[in-house]
Amino acid sequence: MAAPKRAGIVPFFRARCPRCGEGDVFLNKVLSFKKFSDTHEECPKCGLKFEPETGFFVGAMYWTYALLVVLSVVMSVLLYKMDLFDEAVYIIPALIIFLLPWVFRTGRLLMLYVVYPAMYKKLFFGSTDEDDYS
């Protein structure tokens, strides 16, 4: 028996559940700067527990770091091509501060969409008679 279909790319960008694609992952909108990182304990639609173990989202800092490195490199190249490389020391940190809520949430979503189904197959997909998902 094949594993259940997972949510696609559109639910990822809408910050929806990685399993059903319908339930919200975050409690608040991204522009609520004080509470942009608050996450539901489980999906309001399918009941998927978003934090399978204590400290699961600590791994999101690696995703966030990687995204910020890519952003910094891309911005450095663009600013160099635009002959504004001297201003990069001001522009890139300002951009990082402005984009931090989105980048932080993207790191958490990457944990849910990439790491969760790979490491916690029984929780994510549920076990079947034919497949143990070990």
TABEL-V977863 format. One record per backbone hydrogen bond with DSSP energy under -0.5 kcal/mol. NH is the residue of the N-H (numbers start at 0). CO is the residue of the C=O. E is the energy in kcal/mol with one decimal. If there is no record, write none. Layout:
# TABEL-V977863
[[NH:CO:E] [NH:CO:E]]
This chain:
# TABEL-V977863
[[6:17:-2.1] [11:7:-0.9] [12:8:-2.0] [13:9:-1.5] [14:11:-1.4] [15:10:-2.9] [16:22:-2.2] [20:16:-1.2] [24:14:-2.2] [25:14:-0.5] [26:37:-2.4] [27:37:-0.6] [31:28:-1.6] [32:30:-1.6] [34:31:-1.5] [37:34:-1.0] [39:24:-2.7] [42:47:-2.3] [46:42:-1.3] [49:40:-1.7] [49:47:-0.5] [50:40:-0.7] [51:49:-0.6] [55:52:-1.8] [57:54:-1.7] [58:55:-1.2] [59:56:-1.1] [60:57:-1.6] [61:58:-1.1] [62:58:-1.0] [63:59:-2.8] [64:60:-2.4] [65:61:-2.4] [66:62:-2.5] [67:63:-2.4] [68:64:-2.3] [69:65:-2.3] [70:66:-2.5] [71:67:-2.4] [72:68:-2.5] [73:69:-2.7] [74:70:-2.5] [75:71:-2.3] [76:72:-2.4] [77:73:-2.6] [78:74:-2.9] [79:75:-2.1] [80:76:-2.6] [81:77:-1.8] [82:79:-1.4] [83:78:-3.5] [86:83:-0.9] [87:83:-0.5] [87:84:-1.0] [88:85:-0.6] [89:86:-1.9] [90:86:-2.5] [91:87:-2.0] [93:89:-1.5] [94:90:-2.5] [95:91:-2.5] [96:92:-2.4] [97:93:-2.2] [98:94:-2.6] [99:95:-1.1] [101:98:-0.5] [102:98:-2.6] [103:99:-3.0] [104:100:-2.0] [105:101:-2.2] [106:102:-2.1] [107:103:-1.7] [108:104:-2.5] [109:105:-2.5] [110:106:-1.6] [111:107:-2.0] [112:108:-2.8] [113:109:-2.5] [114:109:-1.0] [115:110:-2.6] [117:113:-0.8] [118:114:-2.8] [119:115:-2.7] [123:119:-2.7] [124:120:-2.8] [125:120:-0.9] [125:121:-0.8] [127:130:-1.8]]
